[in-house]
Amino acid sequence: MAKKINLLLAENHDLVRESLKLLIEADSNFKVVAEAEDGIVCMEQVRAKDPDIVVLGLAMPKLNGLNTISQLKRRHPNTKIFVLTAAETPTVWQEALELGAHGIATKRINKKELIAGLSKVFEGDRFISEEIKPHVVNLLDADANIKKKRNMRKLSVREKQVTKLIAEGYKTKDIAEMLEISDRTVSKHRENLMTKLGATSPAEITHYATDSGLTKVKLLEIE
């Protein structure tokens, strides 16, 4: 049997917390191992139960949700945080994500999307509900740029050179002549680039080259 995903529900309204527990545990992949009615109890229960994910409301007494996120990130960095909030303010959503929440949705989210979101967060991805996503687009763009830069750092010098030349419109035969390597080697580099950059076409490789600044440097300056 696959390991269940253990959750802590941190929500100050008893009825909401109980309803959430029933809804989530209807899916056999999840188990609620602890509950908390305020931020202080939440921190204590995380220390005691070590849940995979904390499902966190923001309007909690004693230690509010945003402060709880900060504390969790510092003291329990491996614990995932999924914010489920009644807040309608995009600045609050943005702040929760900037503080380190791995997932966020309003309490209007339906069961199917909530379960999918919790699963995504458990697997290590970020989840932002469709309702919230348009309001935090700048943050998502920043994440995408960071990911591109990280991917580019994975490339060897030769792969960066090939990337630059692809972006400048050179064909395989031309690249081979310029780098004094075989056509077959260039083709292999192309395959590796598609995998490492998650690209599906030469156009996407060109985008990476442009975003990373490779098109602005000379071939022999690449390192």
N, C-alpha and C positions, 0 to 999 in steps of 0.2 A: 504494500500500500504506500502511495506517495505521502510524504510528510505534509501535514496540514500547515497552512499559513496562520500563524498566531497573531491575534490582534489585541490591542488595548483600545477601548472606547473611552475617550475623554470628552465628556459632554455634560454641561451643568443641569440640563433638564432630564429628569428621570424617565419621563414618558418617551422622549426622543431617543434616549440611550437604549431603553428596553426594546423599542420598535426597531432600531438599527440592528440590535443583536439578533432578533428573530429573522430579520430580512437577510442579513449577511450569513448567518449560520444555516440558512436554508440551502446554501451552496456547500456541498460536502468538503470543499477544499479549504474552508476557513473555520477557525475556532476562536472565539473570544475568550482570552485567558485572564483578562482583568478589566476593570472599569474604574473610572475616576470622575468625580463631580467638580473638581477644580484642578488648577495647575500644579499645586503642591502635591496633592495625592497622585496626580499623573506621574510626576517625577519619581515618587516613592515606588509606585507600581512598576514603572519601567525598570528600575533598579532590581526589584524583587522578581519580576516575571520574565524580563528580557524578551519582549514581544518582537516579532518581525516588523510589524507596522503599528504606529500609533495613529488612530483616526481621531483627529483633533478639531474641536470647536474653538472659535476664537474668542467668544464672549464668555469667558470663565472667570469666577472670582478668585481672589488671593494671588494668583499668578495668571495673567491673561494669556491668550493663545500665542500672540506674537513673542512674548517673553519666554513662553514655554518652548517655542521652536528654537530660540537662541540657546536656552539651557540644554535642550536635547542634543543639538548639534555639537555643543562643547563637551558634554559629559557622555553621550551615547552616540557617537558618530556613525555607527553601523545600523542604527535603528532608522527605518524609513518613516517619513512623516506624511500623512495624507490629510490635508485640511478640508473639512466639510463645514461650510459656514453659511450663515444667514446674511452676512454682510453683502451689501449691494454696491460697495465703493471700489472701483478699479484700483485706486491707490492702495487700499488694504490688500487686495489680491496680489498686487505687484510686490508689496513689502513682504508678504508671507513667502513668496517665491524667492525673493532676493535674500531672505534670511536662511533659506535652505530647504523649504518644503519640497518634497518630491512629487506630490500630487495635490491638486486643488479642484474643488467643485462646490457649487452652491447646494443647498439642501433641496433644491428642486430637481436634482439629478434623478434619473430613473434607475431602477434596480439593475438592469442589464449593463448600463454604462458604468455604474458604480463598481460592480463586480469586475468588469473589464479593466477599470482604472486601478483597482487594488492589485489585480494580477500583474498589470504592467509595471506598477511601482515595485512590487516584490521582485520582479525580474531585473530590476535595475534601471528602468527607463523612467522618464518624467511623464506625468499625466496631467493635462490641463483640459477641463471639460469644454465642450464646444461653445457653451454659453460664455465662458470667461476668456477663451483664447483670443478673440478679436481685440480685447482690451489690454492685452499684455504682449502685443506683437513685437514691440521694440526689444523686449527681453528675449523673445524667441529668436529674433534675428541675431542678437548678440550671442546666444548659445550656438547658433549655426556657424557664425564666424569663428568662434573659439574651436569648434569641432573641426572646421576646415584647416585651421592653423595646426592643430594637433596632428591631423592626418598628414599634412605636408611635412611635419618633422619626422615622420616615419620613413620618408623616402631617402634613398641613397643619393649621392651626388649625381651619379649617372641617370637615375630615374628623374631627378629634378631637371637635368639637362634635356632629357627626352620630352618631359612635360612642357618646358619652355618652347621647344622647337615645334611640338604639335600645336601649341597655342598660336605660334607664328605662321601656321599653315603649311609646314613642310611635310612631305610624304615620307613613307618608310625608307625608300631608296635614298632620298636626299639626306635624311637624318643619319643613315648608316655611313654615307660618304663623309659628312661633316664630323662625325664622332669617330670615324675610322673603325667601325665595327660592322658585323655582318647584318644583312637584312633580317635574318632569323633572330638575332639578338635583340634588334629593335622591336620586332614583333613580340618577343617575350617580355620586354620592358613594358610594352603597351598593355599586355595582359595583366601584368603585376600592378600597373597603375590603376586599371579598372577595379581590381580587387581592393587595393589599399585605400583608394579614394572613394570607393563606393559609387563610382561613376558608371553610367550606362551608355555613354557616347563620347566621341572626341570633343563635342561641344562642352560637356560637363568638365572634362579635363582642362579645357581652355578657361572656364570660369575659375577653377581652382588656381591655375597659373596666374590669372589676373588678380584675384583676391589676395594671393600670397606675395605678390610683388615680383614673381619670377620674370614677368615680361619686361620689367624695368631695369634688369641687371644684364650685364654681358655674360655670355656663355661661360667664359673662363673665370668669372667672378663668383660663380655658384659654388657654395660649399656646404 
